[in-house]
Amino acid sequence: MKQFRFFRAGQATAFALLLGLALLPAGCKSLPPNSLASHSSAQWEKEIAAFEASDKTNPPPKGCIVFVGSSSIRKWTSLRQDFPGLPVINRGFGGSQLADSVNFASRIIFPYQPRQVVIYAGGNDINAGKPPEIVFGDFVALVSTIHAKLPQAKIAYISSAPNPARWAQVEKVKRLNSLAADYCRRHHITFINVFPLMLGLDGMPKPDIYVADRLHMNPKGYEIWREAVGPVLVQRD
């Protein structure tokens, strides 16, 4: 097995994972299998460094609501307008996977001491060939890492979405969503199931909520997310 690949925050992340094991509920002795030992996040270093540079000149308020995850978060450019009056910040990056958010948690989540962390990632993981069970393990690792450092922070997980470009993977997406939903239910984490909201009466993804790549959403798609996410955001720190 490959050794863990640590970045500037690698040791802190590893410690958080080990501490997270101690915080798991009674009867759960270990984290489920995950990809952390073999996953490299080096390609996102420039994007993470850019967040850090921005934080120095325009630091987000403590107790904010952090949105983290892949490009569907990064492309949510109307985030502040969609949730006026709430201190939301966007820390989505590239085509990232759940393991990337674990590796960079100490740099783009922990410093803000957020009241809530909203996560969207998992689809890129499946597209990269990871089995849903391993992706689920990465999700649990991220939750454990956050809870170890920020035990009072609320966590919300947006389900993996259906999209026309990757419809061939839909059964794996459903499996991941099922595993994550069950875990969230048992561990008092908010599971935001956008999957059925993005389907038409024919059971297929609504064609008018995606941009030309048939993968990412247009404003109509983000309107669906706004309506689903808004009610679960923590109003006060």
Secondary structure as the mmCIF struct_conf table of DSSP 4:
data_model
#
loop_
_struct_conf.conf_type_id
_struct_conf.id
_struct_conf.beg_label_comp_id
_struct_conf.beg_label_asym_id
_struct_conf.beg_label_seq_id
_struct_conf.end_label_comp_id
_struct_conf.end_label_asym_id
_struct_conf.end_label_seq_id
HELX_LH_PP_P HELX_LH_PP_P1 LYS A 2 PHE A 4
TURN_TY1_P TURN_TY1_P1 ARG A 8 ALA A 9
HELX_RH_AL_P HELX_RH_AL_P1 GLY A 10 LEU A 23
BEND BEND1 LEU A 24 LEU A 24
HELX_LH_PP_P HELX_LH_PP_P2 PRO A 25 PRO A 25
TURN_TY1_P TURN_TY1_P2 ALA A 26 GLY A 27
BEND BEND2 SER A 30 SER A 30
HELX_LH_PP_P HELX_LH_PP_P3 LEU A 31 PRO A 33
BEND BEND3 SER A 35 SER A 35
TURN_TY1_P TURN_TY1_P3 LEU A 36 SER A 38
HELX_RH_3T_P HELX_RH_3T_P1 ALA A 42 TRP A 44
HELX_RH_AL_P HELX_RH_AL_P2 GLU A 45 THR A 57
BEND BEND4 ASN A 58 ASN A 58
HELX_LH_PP_P HELX_LH_PP_P4 PRO A 59 PRO A 61
TURN_TY1_P TURN_TY1_P4 LYS A 62 GLY A 63
STRN STRN1 ILE A 65 GLY A 69
BEND BEND5 SER A 70 SER A 70
HELX_RH_AL_P HELX_RH_AL_P3 SER A 71 ARG A 74
TURN_TY1_P TURN_TY1_P5 LYS A 75 LYS A 75
TURN_TY1_P TURN_TY1_P6 THR A 77 SER A 78
HELX_RH_AL_P HELX_RH_AL_P4 LEU A 79 ASP A 82
BEND BEND6 PHE A 83 PHE A 83
TURN_TY1_P TURN_TY1_P7 PRO A 84 GLY A 85
BEND BEND7 LEU A 86 LEU A 86
STRN STRN2 VAL A 88 GLY A 92
TURN_TY1_P TURN_TY1_P8 GLY A 94 GLY A 95
HELX_RH_AL_P HELX_RH_AL_P5 LEU A 98 ASN A 103
TURN_TY1_P TURN_TY1_P9 PHE A 104 PHE A 104
HELX_RH_AL_P HELX_RH_AL_P6 ALA A 105 ILE A 108
TURN_TY1_P TURN_TY1_P10 ILE A 109 ILE A 109
HELX_RH_3T_P HELX_RH_3T_P2 PHE A 110 TYR A 112
BEND BEND8 ARG A 115 ARG A 115
STRN STRN3 GLN A 116 TYR A 120
HELX_RH_AL_P HELX_RH_AL_P7 GLY A 123 ASN A 127
TURN_TY1_P TURN_TY1_P11 ALA A 128 GLY A 129
HELX_RH_AL_P HELX_RH_AL_P8 PRO A 132 LYS A 149
TURN_TY1_P TURN_TY1_P12 PRO A 151 GLN A 152
STRN STRN4 LYS A 154 ILE A 158
HELX_LH_PP_P HELX_LH_PP_P5 SER A 159 PRO A 162
HELX_RH_3T_P HELX_RH_3T_P3 PRO A 164 GLN A 169
HELX_RH_AL_P HELX_RH_AL_P9 VAL A 170 ARG A 186
TURN_TY1_P TURN_TY1_P13 HIS A 187 HIS A 188
STRN STRN5 THR A 190 ILE A 192
TURN_TY1_P TURN_TY1_P14 PHE A 195 PHE A 195
HELX_RH_3T_P HELX_RH_3T_P4 PRO A 196 MET A 198
STRN STRN6 LEU A 199 LEU A 199
TURN_TY1_P TURN_TY1_P15 LEU A 201 ASP A 202
BEND BEND9 GLY A 203 MET A 204
STRN STRN7 PRO A 205 PRO A 205
HELX_RH_3T_P HELX_RH_3T_P5 PRO A 207 ILE A 209
STRN STRN8 TYR A 210 TYR A 210
TURN_TY1_P TURN_TY1_P16 ALA A 212 ASP A 213
BEND BEND10 ARG A 214 HIS A 216
STRN STRN9 MET A 217 MET A 217
HELX_RH_AL_P HELX_RH_AL_P10 PRO A 219 VAL A 229
HELX_RH_3T_P HELX_RH_3T_P6 GLY A 230 VAL A 232
BEND BEND11 LEU A 233 LEU A 233
#
